[in-house]
């Protein structure tokens, strides 16, 4: 089995999103891609240690850098606005509450995946030993994310245009894009 390099990083020639829904759906595509890459890595045989390390590093990079931004998009940009306009007991509000709650379970699985990928990046020769655990974790992520992403894509995202006027939609998109912009200065405090 061979790995094929696909650059799915924002800012690398990828079209700019025109709406929050488009941006979020792009994130969903990348989530699915990197989970599948993890599944592929778990079943990989006859690949070089460099390929194992590269795949593990790519998965680690996505789930440690991009996924938290996506979660912030949902928890900090969507959720409070939905809470402000949806009546208690409304379908979209219930879905948004479920979305935020599911992030906790997702974060636990993501922590396991990150630990595995960090180990494989440093010690790619351990793939055979860690493959069963990697397969288990990525299958669990596939299942949890499957339900999570489906609910967002069928209930929450389609409702945004009905819930919010265009200026609020633009405000949400700007917030999401701001999360992805590098700091204006090349200097920043690191603690």
N, C-alpha and C positions, 0 to 999 in steps of 0.2 A: 504494500500500500504506500503511495507517495502523497506528499502534501503539496498543494498548489498554493502559492502566495496570492492572497487577495487583500488589497489594501482597502479597508472599510473605515479608515480613520477620518473624522470630520476635518475639513480644511485641506484635503488632499485631492481637490478637483471634484469632489462630490457636490452635486447641485445643492444650493441653499434652499432650505425649507421655506415655503410660503405661508404656512399655517402651523399652529401648535400640533394639530393632528398629524400633519405631514412629518414634522420633526419627530414626534413620538413614535409614529409607525416606522420611521427609519431606524430608530433605536430598537424597536421590536425585531426588525429584520436582523440587526447586528446581534442582539441577544440570542436569537435562534441560531445564527451562524456560529457564534462562539461556543454555545452549548454543543452543537454538532461537531465542532472542531475538537472539543473535549472528548466526545464519544469516539471520534475517529482516532484520536491519540490513544485512548484506552485500548483500542483494538489493533493498534499499529504493530506490524511485524516487519522486520527487514529494513527499518529506517535507520538512518545514522543518528548518532547522539546529538549532532548539531541540529538536525531536523526536530528531534524531540525537544531540545532546549528552546528552539525558536518557537515551536507551537505552544509550549508551556508558557513562554514569556509573553506571547501574543494574547493568550487567554488571560493571564494574570493582568496584563496591562488594561485589557478591556474591562474586566470585572472589578478592578481596583480603581480605575480612573473614570471611565465613561458611565458605568452602571450607577455609581453614586449621584452623578449629575442627573441621570434619568429619574432616579428616585426622588431627588429634590424637585424636579419638574412636577412630578405628580403630588408629592407631599406639601410642597411650599407654594407652588403656582396654581395647580388645579384644585386641590382639596379645599383650601380655605374659601376660594371663590364659589365652589359648588355648595359648600355649607352655607354661605351667605345668601344664596338664591333659591335653594331647594327646601321645600317643606319637609318636616320630619316625616319619615315613613315613605318618602318618595323613592322610586326605583333608582334614580341616578345617585341620590345621596347614599342610599344603602350600598350601592356598588362602590362608591368612592370610599366609604368607611371600610368596606371589605378590602379594597385596594391597599389602603394604608396598613391594615392589619396583616395582610399577606406579605408585606414588605419585611416584617420581622422574621417570618419563616424563610423567606428568600435570603435574607442577610445571614442567617445561620448556615444555610447550604453554601452560600457564596464564600463564607469564611473557610469552610472545609475545602472548597475548590481552590481558593487562593493558597492555602497551605500546601496542598498537593502540587500545584503548579510551581510554587516557589522552590519546592524540593526538586522537582524535575528539571527546572531551569538550572539549578546548581549541580544536580547529580542525575543527568539524563540516563545514566546506566541503571538507575533504579526503576525504570519503566515497567519491566516485567513484574517486579515486586508490588508496585503501586497500582498497576492497571486494574485489578479487581475493585479496589476502593474508588479509583477515578471513574470507572464504569458505573458503580453504584451511585456515586454523587451526581454524575451528569444525568443519569436516568431519573433520579429524584428531581433534579432541577428541571429537566424536560417536562416532567409531570406537573410540578408546581407552577412553573412558568406557563405551561400550556393553558391551564385553567385561568391563570391570572391575566395573561395577555388577551385571551379570548374575551373575557369579561370586559376589559378595557376597550377592546376594539369593537365590540358589539353593543355595549351599553353607554360607556362614558364618552368616548371620543365622538361618536355620531351626535350626541346631545349637546356638545359644546356650542355649535352654531345656533342652536335654538335657545340656549340658556343665556348667551352673552351677545351684546352688540359688537359690531366690528371693532370699535375702539378698544374694548376689553380683550378681544381676541388678539389684536395687535400688541397690546400691553403684555399679554401672556407670552407671546412669541418673542418679544424683546427681552423679557426676563430670562427665558430659556436660552436665547442666544448669548446673553450676557454671561451666563454660567460657563459658556464654552470659549469665551474670548480670553486670550492670555492677558496677564497684567500689562498695563500701559507702559510701565517702566520695566527695563531689564533687570532692575534690582528689586528684590523683595525679601522680607524677613523670613528666615527659616529657623524654626526652633527645634 
